[in-house]
Amino acid sequence: MTTEATLPTTSASPTARQLWGHARGVVVAFVILLAAAIVIAVIRSGAEHGRLDPRSADPNGSRAIEQLLDDNGVTTRVVTTLDEATTAAAPDTTLLIAVPDLLTESQQRRLRTATATSGGRTLLVAPDTPSVGTLAPGVKADPAPSFDSTLAPRCDLPAARRAGTADLGGVRYQVTTRDADTCYPESGLPSLVRLPAAEGGGDTVVIGAPDILYNDRLDEQGNASLALQLLGSRPHLVWYLPSLADDSANGTGDRSFFDLLPSGWLWGTLQLFVAGLIAALWRARRLGPLVPEKLPVAIRASETVEGRARLYRKADARDRAAAALRSTTRTRLAPLVGVPVSRAHAPEALLPALSAHLHGDGQTLHALLFGPPPSDDTALISLTDHLDALEREVRRS
């Protein structure tokens, strides 16, 4: 009987090609997702260029209303810093704050202090929870927005009654101040609030949507009429476009990153988390014990062995294939030489019995039954032949 020579061990670590084959699906999906994010960002950045800027002719710009105000004798000046905005507050001035939620808490307090007794009008465009409570005391943003973009005034405010329906559907407000004018309600909550000042004759106007100021929406509904009346009550209009580059934003009381996120993003993230949790629970549910079923087609043992062998070959798992062959051979040989099956895989029990039965060399048997894995497919086939020959010889002896 011949046996295989001692063979070097092979590494079970996956190759670079195998790693790429397993990971390429994830990499391709990530690249597609990244490309889509870049495209969306470019599109959105182009669409938002000049938003609510009275110098911009973009669809979301406000140059049209600035031209109408100029035709009616109202001068418009654009400012981008808090110092300019607070200095401009005066009885003959309307101060429009385009994006109040960009202001930090300290900026909001400074702005409120400057406008509360200025005698002029302050108009806040779609302020939400981060800013409306400070800039308009007694007003609180409702978490649920309006589901209808076009609303009727339903109030006694002269400007709203003359304008009629307008595109003010957006943020809705809860008002606790008794002398406030509340207009354009939906489900009982207004999207336009006018708060008279306690002294000085000024007021603060809160609108829940910027649509009436957009170039492409100005000629719809009563948007132009309402915008002209709200912004043209004083001879001067100061259009404040808050900027994150403003040095006053570095003061104390700055909000965190999460405070700068709109409430809709936070609610959406929470909903996604809940949906993911429900999906995980659904996928992990137990439906009871397994029920054995008969296979619709009987599969021959030779086909199963061939299929498993092909899997081993595809993964270059010669070590696992050799271990399976040796284990099966040891299990079959043990009863033939008087060794319990439970001790078939112990060299100190199996090898002496085999040597006595065959009168052979124990070292050769050890290399055959307990040796290292083969280095290539040829060595694996040779190992199989030697194991078959050993089993046949034991059965004949």
Phi, psi and omega in degrees: 000137178253151180230162180284153176282162179295129187246148179290151180285152177248150181281138178270002181291139180292148179280171179298322179295320178294318178298318179295321179297324179281329188259351187295328178298316179293319181296316180296318179297320179295319179296318178297317179297318179296318179296319178297320179296320179294317180297316180297318180297319179295317180296315182292323180295324177290324182288331184267002182297127178073023182297128179059026177261122182292354177263355187260136175263008177296161179306324180265008174278182184227030181292328182297314180291329178294321178293319178296319178296321179295322177296334179263013174084014179260122178275144182238132178230131181264131175234154183232001180238155181293323180299317178296321182292315181292325179292328183283344182298122183202164181299329183263020186232139168258124180256111178262126178254109190291314182228081184299331184290348176281347182281141175284170182298320179293323177295320179298316180295318179297317181293320179295320179297321182287328185264342186300321184241019183285338183084355179263189179253137174245125180245121180257126183263109175051050176288142179247196186306321183298337189232331191295326181294330180274316183281336179225080182302138183094359179239135181228134180284134177277140182298329182267123179283173177287140179265359179238124183281331181255121184232154176268153186294308179052047177204175182260006178295121185304317181299318180291320181293321179290325182284326183077211182297147181208160180275079181244007179294122182182239178287134175255155188232146171258125187244129179251350179281130187287324185270015180279147171268127181240124184227167178052061181275157168220127184055036175087355181246129184280159173245004170225126182228133174243123181248111176294144178287150180294331178208155177097346177082004178273185177203168176236128180246130180244124175244140187275355180211146180272004189302325184292348180259351183285147179300317185277359179243356187294329183270010180257150178050220176256029186299313183297317180297315182293317180297317179297320182288322180288323184265344185255018180285342177237156183288344182235139177236124175252118185260106185265116176255096182301144181230141177291345180275358180295129181298333181291346179287349182271007180284182181289157177084015179297146181277159178281177179299320182291332177291333180280344179284137175299151183298330180298324178295320180294317178295320179296320178296319178297318179296320178296321179296316179296318179297319178296321178295317179296319179296321179295318178295322180295316181288336183264004185293152177255130182260012181110182182293154178292141179252116180293138178233147177286139178292138180294336180226133177285128181255127181291148181299324180296324178291322178296315179298318181294319179296318179293324179296321178294323176297317177300317182293320180298325181269004184054039183265061178294329180295319179290320179297316180295320179297320179294318179296315181294320180297317180295319179296316180298322180296323180282328183283327186305309179297332182290335181250014175082025178252133178301148180299327180295340180253012185294334185258014176258114182302323183292343178262318186280316187296315177300321180294319178294318180298319179292325182287325184257349185056043183247189182272123180294327180294320179295318178294324179296317179295327182284316187266336184229015185284183181288163179290153180291155184271340180209178183293326179297318179293327178294317178295320177298319178299320179297316179297318181294321178295319178297318180295320179296318182293321179296319181294320178296320181291329181280333187279000000 
